[in-house]
Amino acid sequence: MGDFATTSLRAGAEATAKHAAREARNDGPERRVAREDEMAKSPKIIFFGNGPLADFTLEVLQAHCEILFHARTKDDLTTAVTFKQQYPEAFGVLASFGVMIKSDVLDAFAPEGILNLHPSLLPKYRGASPIESAILAGDTDFSYSIMRLVKAMDAGPIYHQAALSDLPINKTEIYHALATAGADWLVANLSQIRKMSPVDQDNSQATFTTKLSKNDSLLHPEKHTANEIFRQIVAYQGFPKPKYEFYGKTCIILDAHTVNTNDIICDPSLAPELSTPLMLKCADRNFVAIDRLQPEGKKPMDVKSFLNGYAKN
């Protein structure tokens, strides 16, 4: 998954620490004791994750839980197990870690195991790109599952699932909505999770996703409908970055919208409102209108600025 719209966790942690220090200087003994008692009662979490899903999940968890350690790489797994040994009451929570976790690490977090927030309605869309795959498939609902991590990829038993409707087809907002909803459920249910019995997945219904590749980035509107091209533009934001060549310059397309030819034919007065000066004619004879783009090696710009700089050359 791409690293778009991510927050700086290190900077956030430093800011939180500075704020806490100022508060401590201003607090009386009673308030400090109350805060320490409250923190002692908060669920302790050892967190595993990278990228936007992890960042958005962690934003929620940090507000309600004590994050003992954040594992970001394979090398951090040994430290995560050490923290679990020191704090046996701690929960392991994972969101988009991208590293296969071996049995010895999973066993260290028994009996509930490491809880995985996966952004799909499992067993559908197992694998590395569930949100992107759902966008490309034309899904209108987007889902998340809370499952127990097992050695097989995304195959563990499920504690909870939910689908969100009416989300905008915007990659960042979908990531944020699913991560927030899943993290909210975890915060509300961690205290009872060890009493819950997760339900096994139906492996016969599993579908699988693959990692996005740089080879996916170049758009081919002559082979796809306008809606398909638009969803590729949305799904490929951050990585592998949707690209098309205009006026001999390869550009990353940042924002776009679809234009239905019939709408303009039925009411030509809508043309100025719906269209832009830069549009891709697609296989279904509808268009994708480009709103913002970034020529390679240059800064992002709107269509008018791009045409002023490149169309006249």
C-alpha atoms as a printed R data frame, in Angstrom:
    type eleno elety resid chain resno       x       y       z
1   ATOM     1    CA   MET     A     1   0.000   0.000   0.000
2   ATOM     2    CA   GLY     A     2   1.053   3.521  -0.703
3   ATOM     3    CA   ASP     A     3   2.298   6.027   1.777
4   ATOM     4    CA   PHE     A     4  -0.093   8.862   0.808
5   ATOM     5    CA   ALA     A     5  -1.783  11.004   3.443
6   ATOM     6    CA   THR     A     6   0.218   9.477   6.272
7   ATOM     7    CA   THR     A     7   0.805  11.231   9.543
8   ATOM     8    CA   SER     A     8   4.208  11.572  11.161
9   ATOM     9    CA   LEU     A     9   3.900   9.260  14.132
10  ATOM    10    CA   ARG     A    10   7.296  10.185  15.499
11  ATOM    11    CA   ALA     A    11   6.481  13.893  15.383
12  ATOM    12    CA   GLY     A    12   3.103  13.185  16.956
13  ATOM    13    CA   ALA     A    13   4.688  11.224  19.767
14  ATOM    14    CA   GLU     A    14   7.196  13.989  20.436
15  ATOM    15    CA   ALA     A    15   4.447  16.592  20.506
16  ATOM    16    CA   THR     A    16   2.406  14.454  22.876
17  ATOM    17    CA   ALA     A    17   5.391  14.031  25.181
18  ATOM    18    CA   LYS     A    18   6.037  17.780  25.266
19  ATOM    19    CA   HIS     A    19   2.389  18.461  25.979
20  ATOM    20    CA   ALA     A    20   2.385  15.894  28.769
21  ATOM    21    CA   ALA     A    21   5.465  17.509  30.301
22  ATOM    22    CA   ARG     A    22   3.801  20.929  30.322
23  ATOM    23    CA   GLU     A    23   0.675  19.439  31.843
24  ATOM    24    CA   ALA     A    24   2.731  17.709  34.526
25  ATOM    25    CA   ARG     A    25   4.300  21.004  35.565
26  ATOM    26    CA   ASN     A    26   0.867  22.583  35.860
27  ATOM    27    CA   ASP     A    27  -0.832  19.661  37.577
28  ATOM    28    CA   GLY     A    28  -1.289  19.280  41.270
29  ATOM    29    CA   PRO     A    29  -0.556  15.925  42.921
30  ATOM    30    CA   GLU     A    30  -4.228  14.860  42.824
31  ATOM    31    CA   ARG     A    31  -4.558  15.429  39.094
32  ATOM    32    CA   ARG     A    32  -1.321  13.588  38.361
33  ATOM    33    CA   VAL     A    33  -2.452  10.598  40.395
34  ATOM    34    CA   ALA     A    34  -5.827  10.580  38.610
35  ATOM    35    CA   ARG     A    35  -4.107  10.597  35.217
36  ATOM    36    CA   GLU     A    36  -1.751   7.786  36.247
37  ATOM    37    CA   ASP     A    37  -4.711   5.725  37.473
38  ATOM    38    CA   GLU     A    38  -6.552   6.315  34.223
39  ATOM    39    CA   MET     A    39  -3.516   5.263  32.168
40  ATOM    40    CA   ALA     A    40  -3.093   2.160  34.316
41  ATOM    41    CA   LYS     A    41  -6.677   1.139  33.467
42  ATOM    42    CA   SER     A    42  -6.249   1.754  29.720
43  ATOM    43    CA   PRO     A    43  -5.701  -1.317  27.540
44  ATOM    44    CA   LYS     A    44  -2.039  -1.877  26.759
45  ATOM    45    CA   ILE     A    45  -1.261  -2.521  23.098
46  ATOM    46    CA   ILE     A    46   1.706  -3.782  21.138
47  ATOM    47    CA   PHE     A    47   1.012  -2.454  17.665
48  ATOM    48    CA   PHE     A    48   2.161  -3.816  14.289
49  ATOM    49    CA   GLY     A    49   1.706  -1.763  11.146
50  ATOM    50    CA   ASN     A    50   2.862   0.493   8.343
51  ATOM    51    CA   GLY     A    51   1.205   2.858   5.911
52  ATOM    52    CA   PRO     A    52  -2.105   4.723   5.901
53  ATOM    53    CA   LEU     A    53  -4.293   1.993   7.393
54  ATOM    54    CA   ALA     A    54  -1.858   1.604  10.293
55  ATOM    55    CA   ASP     A    55  -1.524   5.359  10.791
56  ATOM    56    CA   PHE     A    56  -5.267   5.995  10.871
57  ATOM    57    CA   THR     A    57  -5.811   3.006  13.175
58  ATOM    58    CA   LEU     A    58  -3.099   4.174  15.532
59  ATOM    59    CA   GLU     A    59  -4.627   7.659  15.769
60  ATOM    60    CA   VAL     A    60  -7.712   6.136  17.383
61  ATOM    61    CA   LEU     A    61  -5.880   3.631  19.570
62  ATOM    62    CA   GLN     A    62  -3.476   6.247  20.953
63  ATOM    63    CA   ALA     A    63  -6.399   8.317  22.213
64  ATOM    64    CA   HIS     A    64  -7.805   5.451  24.306
65  ATOM    65    CA   CYS     A    65  -5.014   2.938  24.904
66  ATOM    66    CA   GLU     A    66  -1.414   2.784  26.045
67  ATOM    67    CA   ILE     A    67   0.812   1.894  23.089
68  ATOM    68    CA   LEU     A    68   3.742   0.006  24.586
69  ATOM    69    CA   PHE     A    69   5.584  -0.577  21.323
70  ATOM    70    CA   HIS     A    70   5.076  -0.001  17.590
71  ATOM    71    CA   ALA     A    71   6.604  -2.729  15.418
72  ATOM    72    CA   ARG     A    72   7.271  -1.405  11.914
73  ATOM    73    CA   THR     A    73   9.706  -3.961  10.461
74  ATOM    74    CA   LYS     A    74  10.614  -7.629  10.654
75  ATOM    75    CA   ASP     A    75  13.497  -6.710  12.957
76  ATOM    76    CA   ASP     A    76  11.003  -5.328  15.490
77  ATOM    77    CA   LEU     A    77   9.279  -8.685  16.054
78  ATOM    78    CA   THR     A    78  11.757  -9.862  18.687
79  ATOM    79    CA   THR     A    79  11.234  -6.639  20.646
80  ATOM    80    CA   ALA     A    80   7.461  -7.048  20.362
81  ATOM    81    CA   VAL     A    81   7.679 -10.512  21.943
82  ATOM    82    CA   THR     A    82   9.864  -9.109  24.725
83  ATOM    83    CA   PHE     A    83   7.233  -6.490  25.515
84  ATOM    84    CA   LYS     A    84   4.534  -9.170  25.566
85  ATOM    85    CA   GLN     A    85   6.574 -11.185  28.055
86  ATOM    86    CA   GLN     A    86   6.986  -8.102  30.252
87  ATOM    87    CA   TYR     A    87   3.301  -7.145  29.923
88  ATOM    88    CA   PRO     A    88   1.312 -10.380  29.539
89  ATOM    89    CA   GLU     A    89  -1.959  -8.430  29.762
90  ATOM    90    CA   ALA     A    90  -1.086  -6.459  26.601
91  ATOM    91    CA   PHE     A    91  -2.963  -7.017  23.358
92  ATOM    92    CA   GLY     A    92  -1.320  -7.404  19.980
93  ATOM    93    CA   VAL     A    93  -3.035  -5.362  17.268
94  ATOM    94    CA   LEU     A    94  -1.991  -5.361  13.608
95  ATOM    95    CA   ALA     A    95  -3.061  -3.191  10.679
96  ATOM    96    CA   SER     A    96  -1.255  -3.563   7.341
97  ATOM    97    CA   PHE     A    97   2.116  -4.803   8.581
98  ATOM    98    CA   GLY     A    98   3.357  -6.305   5.309
99  ATOM    99    CA   VAL     A    99   5.581  -8.899   7.005
100 ATOM   100    CA   MET     A   100   4.791 -12.588   7.485
101 ATOM   101    CA   ILE     A   101   4.643 -13.280  11.228
102 ATOM   102    CA   LYS     A   102   5.934 -16.690  12.241
103 ATOM   103    CA   SER     A   103   4.312 -19.130  14.631
104 ATOM   104    CA   ASP     A   104   6.587 -18.388  17.577
105 ATOM   105    CA   VAL     A   105   5.500 -14.748  17.584
106 ATOM   106    CA   LEU     A   106   1.820 -15.684  17.204
107 ATOM   107    CA   ASP     A   107   2.128 -18.174  20.062
108 ATOM   108    CA   ALA     A   108   3.557 -15.473  22.329
109 ATOM   109    CA   PHE     A   109   0.244 -13.604  22.095
110 ATOM   110    CA   ALA     A   110  -2.014 -16.563  22.932
111 ATOM   111    CA   PRO     A   111  -4.832 -17.117  23.709
112 ATOM   112    CA   GLU     A   112  -6.526 -14.285  21.772
113 ATOM   113    CA   GLY     A   113  -3.566 -13.975  19.445
114 ATOM   114    CA   ILE     A   114  -2.668 -10.884  17.453
115 ATOM   115    CA   LEU     A   115  -5.803  -9.050  16.370
116 ATOM   116    CA   ASN     A   116  -5.707  -8.072  12.696
117 ATOM   117    CA   LEU     A   117  -7.755  -5.189  11.307
118 ATOM   118    CA   HIS     A   118  -8.148  -6.173   7.650
119 ATOM   119    CA   PRO     A   119  -9.989  -3.799   5.282
120 ATOM   120    CA   SER     A   120 -12.346  -6.223   3.545
121 ATOM   121    CA   LEU     A   121 -15.263  -8.529   4.236
122 ATOM   122    CA   LEU     A   122 -13.172 -11.669   4.646
123 ATOM   123    CA   PRO     A   123 -12.755 -14.170   3.098
124 ATOM   124    CA   LYS     A   124 -13.143 -11.758   0.161
125 ATOM   125    CA   TYR     A   125 -10.073  -9.751  -0.842
126 ATOM   126    CA   ARG     A   126  -7.400 -11.499   1.151
127 ATOM   127    CA   GLY     A   127  -3.898 -10.244   0.454
128 ATOM   128    CA   ALA     A   128  -1.930  -7.070  -0.091
129 ATOM   129    CA   SER     A   129  -4.360  -4.695  -1.819
130 ATOM   130    CA   PRO     A   130  -7.921  -5.211  -0.540
131 ATOM   131    CA   ILE     A   131  -9.037  -1.567  -0.706
132 ATOM   132    CA   GLU     A   132  -7.494  -0.976  -4.108
133 ATOM   133    CA   SER     A   133  -9.035  -4.202  -5.414
134 ATOM   134    CA   ALA     A   134 -12.463  -3.210  -4.133
135 ATOM   135    CA   ILE     A   135 -12.171   0.192  -5.817
136 ATOM   136    CA   LEU     A   136 -11.093  -1.386  -9.109
137 ATOM   137    CA   ALA     A   137 -13.916  -3.927  -8.929
138 ATOM   138    CA   GLY     A   138 -16.494  -1.153  -8.774
139 ATOM   139    CA   ASP     A   139 -17.608  -1.873  -5.210
140 ATOM   140    CA   THR     A   140 -19.883   0.705  -3.629
141 ATOM   141    CA   ASP     A   141 -19.633  -0.671  -0.078
142 ATOM   142    CA   PHE     A   142 -16.312  -1.072   1.719
143 ATOM   143    CA   SER     A   143 -15.750  -3.354   4.685
144 ATOM   144    CA   TYR     A   144 -13.409  -4.324   7.476
145 ATOM   145    CA   SER     A   145 -12.864  -7.461   9.525
146 ATOM   146    CA   ILE     A   146 -11.314  -8.009  12.951
147 ATOM   147    CA   MET     A   147  -9.693 -11.433  12.945
148 ATOM   148    CA   ARG     A   148  -7.163 -13.510  14.824
149 ATOM   149    CA   LEU     A   149  -3.918 -13.624  12.905
150 ATOM   150    CA   VAL     A   150  -2.779 -17.084  11.786
151 ATOM   151    CA   LYS     A   151   0.182 -18.216   9.709
152 ATOM   152    CA   ALA     A   152  -1.904 -18.541   6.534
153 ATOM   153    CA   MET     A   153  -2.524 -15.147   4.905
154 ATOM   154    CA   ASP     A   154  -5.701 -13.455   6.191
155 ATOM   155    CA   ALA     A   155  -7.241 -16.837   6.954
156 ATOM   156    CA   GLY     A   156  -7.811 -16.522  10.708
157 ATOM   157    CA   PRO     A   157 -11.138 -16.749  12.540
158 ATOM   158    CA   ILE     A   158 -13.220 -13.582  12.680
159 ATOM   159    CA   TYR     A   159 -14.340 -11.662  15.765
160 ATOM   160    CA   HIS     A   160 -16.280  -8.933  13.984
161 ATOM   161    CA   GLN     A   161 -17.109  -7.601  10.514
162 ATOM   162    CA   ALA     A   162 -18.937  -4.540   9.205
163 ATOM   163    CA   ALA     A   163 -19.604  -2.807   5.891
164 ATOM   164    CA   LEU     A   164 -19.681   0.955   5.361
165 ATOM   165    CA   SER     A   165 -21.947   2.457   2.721
166 ATOM   166    CA   ASP     A   166 -22.027   5.796   0.924
167 ATOM   167    CA   LEU     A   167 -18.288   6.392   1.157
168 ATOM   168    CA   PRO     A   168 -16.822   8.684  -1.504
169 ATOM   169    CA   ILE     A   169 -14.674   6.955  -4.109
170 ATOM   170    CA   ASN     A   170 -11.596   8.517  -2.608
171 ATOM   171    CA   LYS     A   171  -8.744   6.283  -1.499
172 ATOM   172    CA   THR     A   172  -7.648   8.328   1.482
173 ATOM   173    CA   GLU     A   173 -11.183   8.695   2.832
174 ATOM   174    CA   ILE     A   174 -11.888   4.974   2.428
175 ATOM   175    CA   TYR     A   175  -8.710   4.095   4.313
176 ATOM   176    CA   HIS     A   176  -9.573   6.577   7.048
177 ATOM   177    CA   ALA     A   177 -13.192   5.432   7.423
178 ATOM   178    CA   LEU     A   178 -12.367   1.714   7.636
179 ATOM   179    CA   ALA     A   179  -9.424   2.176   9.986
180 ATOM   180    CA   THR     A   180 -11.416   4.445  12.286
181 ATOM   181    CA   ALA     A   181 -14.445   2.156  12.412
182 ATOM   182    CA   GLY     A   182 -12.295  -0.915  13.064
183 ATOM   183    CA   ALA     A   183 -10.207   0.800  15.727
184 ATOM   184    CA   ASP     A   184 -13.339   2.127  17.435
185 ATOM   185    CA   TRP     A   185 -14.678  -1.417  17.652
186 ATOM   186    CA   LEU     A   186 -11.396  -2.638  19.132
187 ATOM   187    CA   VAL     A   187 -11.369   0.092  21.769
188 ATOM   188    CA   ALA     A   188 -14.948  -0.767  22.753
189 ATOM   189    CA   ASN     A   189 -14.392  -4.539  22.868
190 ATOM   190    CA   LEU     A   190 -10.792  -5.236  23.908
191 ATOM   191    CA   SER     A   191 -11.805  -5.761  27.520
192 ATOM   192    CA   GLN     A   192 -14.132  -8.596  26.454
193 ATOM   193    CA   ILE     A   193 -12.153 -10.039  23.543
194 ATOM   194    CA   ARG     A   194 -10.721 -12.932  25.557
195 ATOM   195    CA   LYS     A   195 -14.251 -14.111  26.296
196 ATOM   196    CA   MET     A   196 -15.301 -14.046  22.645
197 ATOM   197    CA   SER     A   197 -15.214 -17.014  20.290
198 ATOM   198    CA   PRO     A   198 -14.189 -16.026  16.760
199 ATOM   199    CA   VAL     A   199 -15.882 -17.720  13.806
200 ATOM   200    CA   ASP     A   200 -13.877 -19.638  11.226
201 ATOM   201    CA   GLN     A   201 -13.827 -18.329   7.672
202 ATOM   202    CA   ASP     A   202 -15.263 -20.302   4.757
203 ATOM   203    CA   ASN     A   203 -12.062 -20.857   2.815
204 ATOM   204    CA   SER     A   204 -13.982 -22.062  -0.227
205 ATOM   205    CA   GLN     A   205 -15.264 -18.495  -0.690
206 ATOM   206    CA   ALA     A   206 -11.860 -16.842  -0.473
207 ATOM   207    CA   THR     A   207 -10.666 -14.428  -3.141
208 ATOM   208    CA   PHE     A   208  -7.145 -13.061  -3.301
209 ATOM   209    CA   THR     A   209  -5.506  -9.776  -4.199
210 ATOM   210    CA   THR     A   210  -1.983  -9.076  -5.362
211 ATOM   211    CA   LYS     A   211   0.498  -6.295  -4.789
212 ATOM   212    CA   LEU     A   212   0.157  -3.357  -7.118
213 ATOM   213    CA   SER     A   213   3.016  -2.995  -9.584
214 ATOM   214    CA   LYS     A   214   4.637  -0.065 -11.357
215 ATOM   215    CA   ASN     A   215   3.537  -1.816 -14.541
216 ATOM   216    CA   ASP     A   216  -0.059  -0.963 -13.588
217 ATOM   217    CA   SER     A   217   0.494   2.777 -13.611
218 ATOM   218    CA   LEU     A   218   0.076   3.610 -17.306
219 ATOM   219    CA   LEU     A   219  -3.576   4.180 -18.218
220 ATOM   220    CA   HIS     A   220  -5.146   2.769 -21.395
221 ATOM   221    CA   PRO     A   221  -8.458   4.591 -21.931
222 ATOM   222    CA   GLU     A   222  -8.885   2.971 -25.358
223 ATOM   223    CA   LYS     A   223  -9.291  -0.396 -23.597
224 ATOM   224    CA   HIS     A   224 -11.459   0.603 -20.633
225 ATOM   225    CA   THR     A   225 -14.681   2.418 -19.839
226 ATOM   226    CA   ALA     A   226 -14.601   5.885 -18.323
227 ATOM   227    CA   ASN     A   227 -15.699   4.506 -14.962
228 ATOM   228    CA   GLU     A   228 -12.932   1.891 -15.041
229 ATOM   229    CA   ILE     A   229 -10.293   4.511 -15.851
230 ATOM   230    CA   PHE     A   230 -11.608   6.787 -13.093
231 ATOM   231    CA   ARG     A   231 -11.390   3.970 -10.547
232 ATOM   232    CA   GLN     A   232  -7.862   3.152 -11.687
233 ATOM   233    CA   ILE     A   233  -6.931   6.788 -11.088
234 ATOM   234    CA   VAL     A   234  -8.376   6.570  -7.575
235 ATOM   235    CA   ALA     A   235  -6.903   3.152  -6.728
236 ATOM   236    CA   TYR     A   236  -3.416   3.971  -7.976
237 ATOM   237    CA   GLN     A   237  -2.969   7.177  -5.971
238 ATOM   238    CA   GLY     A   238   0.230   7.067  -3.930
239 ATOM   239    CA   PHE     A   239   1.356   3.868  -5.658
240 ATOM   240    CA   PRO     A   240   1.854   2.976  -8.455
241 ATOM   241    CA   LYS     A   241   0.580   6.465  -9.454
242 ATOM   242    CA   PRO     A   242  -1.763   6.672 -12.476
243 ATOM   243    CA   LYS     A   243   0.053   8.064 -15.508
244 ATOM   244    CA   TYR     A   244  -0.739   9.273 -19.007
245 ATOM   245    CA   GLU     A   245   1.212  11.184 -21.623
246 ATOM   246    CA   PHE     A   246  -0.049  14.629 -22.639
247 ATOM   247    CA   TYR     A   247   1.813  16.752 -25.169
248 ATOM   248    CA   GLY     A   248   4.830  14.460 -24.964
249 ATOM   249    CA   LYS     A   249   5.042  14.748 -21.168
250 ATOM   250    CA   THR     A   250   4.276  11.814 -18.869
251 ATOM   251    CA   CYS     A   251   2.007  13.039 -16.083
252 ATOM   252    CA   ILE     A   252   0.680  11.656 -12.827
253 ATOM   253    CA   ILE     A   253  -3.070  12.235 -12.680
254 ATOM   254    CA   LEU     A   254  -4.061  13.461  -9.228
255 ATOM   255    CA   ASP     A   255  -7.750  14.333  -9.567
256 ATOM   256    CA   ALA     A   256 -10.311  13.564 -12.238
257 ATOM   257    CA   HIS     A   257 -14.013  12.945 -12.818
258 ATOM   258    CA   THR     A   258 -16.133  11.122 -15.378
259 ATOM   259    CA   VAL     A   259 -18.169  12.823 -18.089
260 ATOM   260    CA   ASN     A   260 -21.112  10.965 -19.639
261 ATOM   261    CA   THR     A   261 -21.416  11.856 -23.308
262 ATOM   262    CA   ASN     A   262 -25.206  11.460 -23.235
263 ATOM   263    CA   ASP     A   263 -25.492  14.143 -20.557
264 ATOM   264    CA   ILE     A   264 -23.837  16.674 -22.827
265 ATOM   265    CA   ILE     A   265 -25.795  15.557 -25.899
266 ATOM   266    CA   CYS     A   266 -29.082  15.903 -24.017
267 ATOM   267    CA   ASP     A   267 -28.128  19.283 -22.580
268 ATOM   268    CA   PRO     A   268 -25.184  20.978 -24.339
269 ATOM   269    CA   SER     A   269 -25.270  23.803 -21.790
270 ATOM   270    CA   LEU     A   270 -23.778  21.372 -19.254
271 ATOM   271    CA   ALA     A   271 -20.579  20.974 -21.274
272 ATOM   272    CA   PRO     A   272 -18.648  23.850 -19.649
273 ATOM   273    CA   GLU     A   273 -19.609  22.632 -16.178
274 ATOM   274    CA   LEU     A   274 -18.840  18.934 -16.721
275 ATOM   275    CA   SER     A   275 -15.808  19.016 -18.967
276 ATOM   276    CA   THR     A   276 -12.248  20.313 -18.655
277 ATOM   277    CA   PRO     A   277  -9.783  21.278 -21.387
278 ATOM   278    CA   LEU     A   278  -7.981  17.947 -20.892
279 ATOM   279    CA   MET     A   279 -10.042  14.776 -21.242
280 ATOM   280    CA   LEU     A   280  -9.449  11.100 -21.993
281 ATOM   281    CA   LYS     A   281 -11.852   9.501 -24.454
282 ATOM   282    CA   CYS     A   282 -12.547   5.979 -23.231
283 ATOM   283    CA   ALA     A   283 -13.676   2.720 -24.842
284 ATOM   284    CA   ASP     A   284 -17.352   3.363 -24.047
285 ATOM   285    CA   ARG     A   285 -17.168   6.798 -25.743
286 ATOM   286    CA   ASN     A   286 -17.483   8.553 -22.414
287 ATOM   287    CA   PHE     A   287 -14.701  10.695 -20.979
288 ATOM   288    CA   VAL     A   288 -12.509  11.126 -17.935
289 ATOM   289    CA   ALA     A   289 -11.891  14.829 -17.361
290 ATOM   290    CA   ILE     A   290  -8.572  15.691 -15.711
291 ATOM   291    CA   ASP     A   291  -8.723  18.229 -12.874
292 ATOM   292    CA   ARG     A   292  -5.192  18.153 -11.436
293 ATOM   293    CA   LEU     A   293  -2.006  16.506 -12.597
294 ATOM   294    CA   GLN     A   294   1.731  16.474 -12.032
295 ATOM   295    CA   PRO     A   295   4.212  16.364 -14.906
296 ATOM   296    CA   GLU     A   296   7.102  14.110 -13.955
297 ATOM   297    CA   GLY     A   297   9.757  16.141 -12.165
298 ATOM   298    CA   LYS     A   298   7.405  19.077 -11.617
299 ATOM   299    CA   LYS     A   299   4.966  20.245  -8.961
300 ATOM   300    CA   PRO     A   300   1.236  19.420  -9.027
301 ATOM   301    CA   MET     A   301  -0.858  21.864 -11.033
302 ATOM   302    CA   ASP     A   302  -4.352  22.395 -12.369
303 ATOM   303    CA   VAL     A   303  -5.203  21.729 -16.006
304 ATOM   304    CA   LYS     A   304  -5.135  25.377 -17.058
305 ATOM   305    CA   SER     A   305  -1.611  25.844 -15.691
306 ATOM   306    CA   PHE     A   306  -0.462  22.653 -17.392
307 ATOM   307    CA   LEU     A   307  -1.842  23.713 -20.767
308 ATOM   308    CA   ASN     A   308  -0.306  27.160 -20.438
309 ATOM   309    CA   GLY     A   309   3.079  25.565 -19.888
310 ATOM   310    CA   TYR     A   310   3.013  22.606 -22.258
311 ATOM   311    CA   ALA     A   311   0.293  22.876 -24.910
312 ATOM   312    CA   LYS     A   312   1.944  25.911 -26.497
313 ATOM   313    CA   ASN     A   313   5.366  24.287 -26.876
